[in-house]
Amino acid sequence: MKLNNFDDFLKCTLSQKEVSLVIAKDGSELKKFIEILEIGGFRQTIDSVELFKYVETPSKVFFIIGDKLDKDIYDFITQYPTGQIEIFDNQILKSKVVTPVYDGVSVIFLITKPSLKHVQEAGFQILNQVGLAYQS
């Protein structure tokens, strides 16, 4: 299926068993993608603990990856397709395990091209771990 625009991409992300990735060429384009996501009813998450809350029930969420990628976020990306995610919660000092429902859930990670390069140089090969990817 050829995607003609960002809206088509968003429709395809619902109920995927892998996280989706949006690659913006720069910060300005990233802001435009965020605006579109927010208008479309997506909520921004700030950490893995917050991501956990949303994947247990139908929801649409996004997370912005900066120049550094926390290991718990990388673990979320790699474990999401397995049907069970385990991440250490620094707030309660315990491991948390979540089983994503997938049906009616859309999880999108956003990153700029320069940040992607930094993340890859740090050893996190996220392109190999995500499902659908969009780049303008």
N, C-alpha and C positions, 0 to 999 in steps of 0.2 A: 504494500500500500504506500503510495507516494503522498507525503504530507505537503500541502500547498502553503499552509501558514501555521502560526503558533496556536490558533484556536483549534485546528484539526489535531495538532499534537496533544493538546490538553484533553480533548475528548478521548483519545486513545490511552491516556495514562490511568484512567479509572479501572479499578479491579485488576491491575497488573500484579504479578507475583514477584516483581523486582522493582526497585526504586528507579525513577526516571531522572534524567540529567538534562539540564539546560545550560548550554555554554554561550555566554555573552562575550562579545568581542572586547568590551570595556565596561567601566562603571556606569557610564551613561545608559548603555543598552541594558545593563543589569537592572537599573532603576525602572526602565520601561517594562521589562518582564515582570518585575515585582508589582507594578501598578496593575497590569493585566491580571495577574494571579489574584490580587486582592479584590478586584472588581468581580472576578469569577468565583468568589466565595472561598478562596484558599486562605488558610491561616499560617502565619509565620511562626516557626518554632525556633527556640534559641539553644536547645541542647538535647541530648539523647533522652533524658528523663521526660521532657515534654513530648518528644516524638513518640515515646512509649504510650502516653495517654491517648494519642489519636489513632494508633493503628489497631486498637482493640474494638473500635466501633466505626461505622461508616463516616469518613471525614476526608477533607482535602487539605493537605498541609505542604509547606515548603520550608526548606532550610538553606541558608546561604553559607557556602564554603568559602573561607578566606584563603590567605596565603599559607596558613597552617591548618592541617586537618588533625583534629583530636582522634586518638585511637578509638575511643568509644563510638564516634560517628562513623569511622571506617568499619568498625565491627558491626554497627547497625546495617550499613550498606551490604556487607558481605553475608550477614546472617539473615536478613529479611527474606530472601527467597527460600530459606530452609524450613520455614514454618515455625521457628522458635528463635527468639532473640534474647541473649543474655548479656547484660552490661552491668558493671559495678556502679552503684548509685553512691556518689560521694556525700550526699546529704544524709542518708541513713546508714552509710557505711556497710552496705550489704549488696549482694548480687540480686538483680531483678531479672525475672524471666517473663517474657511476653509472647503470646501467640497471636500473630496478626490475623485479622479476619479476611483480608484482601477484598472481599466483595463490598463494593461501594467505597473503597479507600483509594486515594491517590496520594502518593508520596513523591515529591519532586525536590531534587537538590539543584541549586543554582551555583554557578561558578563562572568567573571570567577566564579568558584564555591565559592571561599572565598568571593568575592564581593556580590554574590547572597545571601550568608548567612547574611552579614551585612545589605543588603537592606531589607531582610525579617525581621530581628530583629528590624529594624526601622519602621516596620508596612506596608511596601509595598509588597503586595502579587502578584508580577508580573506573576508568573507561572499560576495563575488563569485568567489572563487577555490577555495572548498572544494566538495566534493560533498555528501554527506549531512550534515545538521546536526540536533542534538538540543538541545532546551531544555525544561526541566520546567515 
